[in-house]
Amino acid sequence: MEEQKPRKWSPLLVVLIALVVILAGALGWALVLLTGPAAPARVTYTIGMAIAVTGAAYQTDGPIRRDAAVLAVDQMNAQLEAAGSPVRFQWTNEDTTGTAQGATQALQLLAAAGAKVVVGPLSTGEVSAIREFVTTNKIVAISPSSTGVAAAIPNDYVFRAPPTDIPQAKALAQLVDGLGYDEVAVIARNDDYGRGFADLFESRIETVYGGTVLRIMYDTAATDLATEVAQLNTNVQTLGPGANTAVLMVGFEGDGLEILDEARLQPNLRGVRWFGSESTRRTAFLNESAVPQVVQFLLDVQFTGFFATPPVNPVTTAFEQAYIAKYPARDPKKSPYSYYSYDSAWLAMLAVLAAGKYDGEAIAKSLPGVAEKFIGASGHKMLDANGDAIFADYTGWRVVRDATTNAPKYEPFALWRFATEELEFFA
């Protein structure tokens, strides 16, 4: 067999091949220099929302709060785009209808969609219902309006943008006593929020100020509260419907309107001063075209309460302007918790970015550090050991008619300072 000899390459061919390789490499580098490196792939993270937009409790306020969170997502995406970042956020809301069952279903749907951080739910009853589920599944839930002490639990995946009801109950009891009322008939929701607030208020009135409280807890599922209001009327009679007796209502939109509509028919209840928890500061109560007799009743009884105060700062002002620009038919001031919804969405997104990955456990660990440095539309969001905002000042409000328009409104008249627990009345 003839032995094959090694192939000899022509020197010219070798030179040509080398030139081709060099030119190809040079062309590749030229393309990189001209066009830049390939853009990183787009990464989109979900901000779940479990916010009630229907149902008796939140049908008026809920959409205002949801839209504030949506505004935050839009603003973050605009900033990320301007920075050339590949990260984007998308929101999806599941309507909880303001119920424990609805909140549970909403979180299950959001979990199935892959959400690892959620803004909501709104109420303490809803938060209590989803607590075990989000903690087990490592889904961070940031409530913009739950304040009940029953949900103040450490080492879970629930965080809350407002403080608990402890400072609010202190402020309200101090005001009630300061105005000379030491006999108080309370009517409150028989749920985590209502029981917690009633307990705190009663303890302050009786233990600190030496007053007397008689209370009624009503079924939140009831649509007819005539019997409970009749008992409230009896309790006022027992306390003595005089100058030192008052009523406190702890309710939401639907049940609150039912109570007020029944109460206006009771002489004893028309003749005493009424106070309300922060959950009663809602536009639905002042809708004169829908409930004119309720509005007049609130004016007659000088309906009064407190609300955690969104401070006047550049962030607050910018939020209000952006909100009205995006939703011209709505005013965030009509639902003060919209400020907290906005901040909750910002906290959620910043915690994702700080974590560096879309992972519930990592987000939960990064959130306290983010909150400590965050000052939003509702103020500083430093969290306590239970994951709740530590502090806020509280503005006292009362229902009056506007001197110019004659329309009913919530007028601020006092400020309770968290740091000193002092009550200051405006001039």
N, C-alpha and C positions, 0 to 999 in steps of 0.2 A: 504494500500500500504506500502510495506516495505521501511523503510527509508534507503537511501544509506549512507554508512559511508565513510568519507574521506580516500583517498588512502594513505597508508603509504609507504614512499620511504625507500628502504634498505640503511643503512649508506654506504655500499660498493658502491652501485650504484651512490649515491651522490658524493662520492669521485672520481669515474671514470669519471663522467660527468664534474666535475670541472677540472680534469687533461686534458681532451680533449680540453676544452675551453682555458686553459692556453697554451697548446702546440700549438694550432692553432694560437693564438695571437703571440706567440714567433716565430713560423715559418714565419708569415707574416712580422714581424719586421726583421727577419733574411734575408728574400728575399729583403726587401727594402735596408738593409745595403749592401748586396752583389751586387745588380743590380743598386742601386740608384733610385731616384724617376723617375716616367715616364717622358720622354722627352716632352717638350712643343710642341704643334702642330706647324707645319711650317706655317708661314705667308708670303705671297707673294704680293708685291705691284707693280703696273704697273707704269713705266716711259714711258709716251707717247712721241713720237717724230713726229713733223710735219716739216720734213726737205725735201726740194726739192732735188731729185736725177735724175730727168729728166727735159726736157724743156730747152729752149734756155738760160735762165738766169743762171742756176746752174748745167748743165749737167756735167761739169768738176769738179767744186768745191764742189758741194753738197755731193757726196759720201764721200769725204775726211772729211767733217765736221760731217756727220752722224757717221762715223766709230770712230771718236774721242769720241763722246757721248757713243757709245757702249763700248769702252774701259773703260770708267769710271764706267759703270754698272758692267762690269766683275771684275774690281778691287775692287769695294765695296763688291760684293758678296764673293770674296775671303777673304776679311777682316772679314766679318760677319761669315763666316764658321770657320775661324781660332779662332774666339772669342767664338764659340759655340752658337752663336745667332740663334734663329729660323727664323729670318727675312731674306727675300731675295727680290731682285728686278728683274723684268723682263721688257724688253723693247719691244716696238712695234712701227714701223715707218709707217706713212701714207704720201706718196709722195704728196707734195703740187703742184708740177710742177712749183713753183715760181710765181704763179698767185693768185690774191685775191680770185677768185672762187675756185681754188684748195685748198687754205688754209682753206676756210670755210668748204668745204667738208671733209677735213682731220680732222678738229676739231670735226665735227659732228660724224664722225666714231669713233674717240678716246673717245668721250663722251659716245657714245653708248656702247663702250667696258668697260666703268667704270673708265677711266683715270681721275685722279684729279689733276695731274701735268704733264706738257708737256714741252719738250725742242723744241723751235721753236715758230713760223715760222722764216724764215731768213730775209726777207725784210720788210721795213717799210710799204709798200703797203699791204702786207699780214697781218702784225700785226694790222694795222688799220681795216682791213676787219673782223678780228676775235675778236676784243676788246669787243664789246658789248656782243657777245655770251659767251665768257669765263667769263666775269664779272657777267652776269645774272645767269650762271650755276655754278659759284664759282669753276672754273677750273683755276689753276695757269699756266700761260704761261711764260716761260723764253726764250727770244730770244737771240741767241748767236751773232747776227750780224745786227739787226735793229738799225740804228743810227739817223734816220730822226727826226727832232724836232716836226713833226706833231703828233708823238706817245708819246710825253712827257706829259702824263696826270696823275694827281694824283688820288688816291682812286679807281683804277681799279685793275684787276687781271693780268695785263701785267707787267712783269719785264724784264729788258734788261741788259745783261752782259757787253756790251761796253758803253762808254759815248755817248752822242748825238754828232751831227756834229758841234756843236758850237766851241769846241776847235780845231777841224780839219780845219774848215773854217778860223779861226784866224791864224793858222800856215801857211796854204797855201797862204792866202792873204799877210801875212808878207814876205814869201819867194818870191812870185811873184814880189812884190814891191821892195824887197831888191835886186833882180836880175836886176832891171831896167825896168820892164814891167808895164806900167800904162794904156795901152789900151788892153782890153781883150775881145775876142769874145767867148761867152759861148754857148755850145750846150748840152742840158740836158734832161733827161727823164721827161715827163710831168706826174709825179706821186708825191706822198707825199715826197718821198726821193729826187727826182731830183729838185722839186720846192723848197723844204726847203733848200737844199744845195746851189742852185743857188742864192736864196734870201740872205742867210748869206754871201756868198762870194761877191756878188755885193755890199751889204751894206758896207762891210769892205773896198773894193777897192775904192768905190766912196766917202764914208763918212770919213773914217780914212786916206786914202792915196791920195785922190783927183784925182783918175783915172776915166776912162770911161769904161763902160761895155755895150756891145750889146749882146743880147742873143736870142736863138732859143730853144723853148720847143717842143719836138717831141713825137708823139703818140707811146706809148710803145708796142702797138699791131702791128705796121707797120713793114713789112718785107723789104720794099724798102724805103731807106732814101736818095735817090739821090737828091730829091728836097730840103730837109733840108740842106744837105751838100753844095749844090750849093748856098743856101742863106748864109750859114756860110762863104763860100768863098767871097761872096759879102760884108759881114760884115767886114771881114778882110781888103778888099780893101777900104772900107769906113773909117776904123780906120787908115789905112795906113800900108801896109805890111813892116814895117821897124824894126829897132832894138828894139823898145819899144813896139811892139805888140805881143801878145801871144794868144793861144787858150786854153780853159778849156773844157774838156769833162767829163760829169757826166753820166756814162752809166754802163750797165751790160755786160755780156759775148756776147750774141747774137747780141744785138743792137750795142754794142761797136765795134765789129768786122765789122759790116756792115758800120758804120760811117768811120772807118779807111780805109776800102777797097775802099770807094768812095773818101775819102779825099786825098789819095796818088796820085790821078789823077789830082788834082787841084794845079796849080803852086803856087798860093798865100798861100795855106795851107801847102805846102811843105817848104815854105821859112820862117816859123815862129816857135817859140818854143811852144811845147804842154805840157799841164799839165793835170792830171787826178785826180778824186776823189779816195778814198781808194777802191771803188768798181771796179776800173779798174786794180788793182794789182792782176791779175789772170794768171794762167799758160796758159790758152787758148790763150792769146795775144802773148805769146812767143813760140808758137808751130811752129817751123821753117819748119817742114815737112808738116804741114797742111796749114799754111798761111805765106809762106816765104816773100811775098811782103809787108804784113802788118808788119812783124817783122822788115824788113829793113826800113820801114817808121818810126817806133817808134825809131829806132836808129838814123835816120837822123834828127828827130825833137827833140831829147833828151827828150823823154817822161818822165815826172817827177811828183811825188806826195808824199803824206804822208800816214802813216798807224799807228794806235794805237799800241804801242810797247809792245809785250810780254816781260817782263823783264827777264834778265838772272838770275834765281835763282834755287835752288835745285829742286823745283817742276817743273819748266819749263824743265830742263834737264832730269829729270826722266820721264816726259810725252813723250818727244821726243824719248827717248830710248825705252820705252814700246810700243809706237805707231809703230815704225819701226820694232820692234821684232814681233808684232802681224800682221802687214801689210807690209811685206818686199818690196812690189812693190810700196809703196807710201811713200811720205815724207810730214809730216805735215807742214814743212816750206813753201811748195808750196801753202798752203792755210792758211794764218795766222789766219783766223777765226776758224780754227779747235781747237786752244787753247781755244777759248771762248766757243765752243761747249762742250769741255771736262769739263770746269769749270761749265757750265750751268747744266750739268747732275749731277755733284757733289753737287751743290747747291740744286738741286731738291731733291736728296736723303737725304742729311743732314737735310733739312727742314722737310721732312717727319719724320725722326727719332726724331728731336727736338719737333715736334708737338705731338708725341706720338700716333698719329692716322692718318689714311688715309682719311683726310677730307680737302677739298679745302680751307675752311675758316681758319682752324687751320694752314694749310701749309702757306697760305698767311701772316698770322700774325707772324709766326716764321721765315720766310725767311729774313727779314731785319736784325734781330739779328744774324742769321747765317752768312749772307754776311759781316756784320761788322767785324767779327773775321776771315774771310776766305781770305787766300792768295793762289791763284791757279796758274796755268800755265800762265794765262794772267795777273796776278798781284792781287792787293787788290780789293775786290769787294764791298766795302761800297756803299750803295745806297742812292740816294737823295729822296726828297719827291715824285717824280714821279715814283720811283722804277727803276731808271736807275743808272748804275755805275757812280760815281762822277767824277773820274779823270783817266787820263793816259797820259804818255808822247807819242810823235809822232816822228817816224823815217822818215826822208826824203829819198826817193828812186828815182833812175833813171835807165833807160834801157841802158845797155852797153853790150859789148862782154867780156866774161871772157878771161883774158890774157893768160890763160893756155889752156883751151879747145876750145876757140873761140865761145862757145855757148852763146846765149843771156841770160841775167839774170837781176834781179832787184838788183841793188847795193845800199846799204845804204851810204849816204854821209853827213847827218846832223841829228840833234836831236832838237826837240822843246819841252821845258820843261813846263809842265802844271803849276807848282807852280809859276814860275817866268815869263812865256810867253817869254822866251828868246830863240833865235835860235842859236845853236852851230854847226859849220861846223867841220867835222872830218878832221884830217890831211891828 
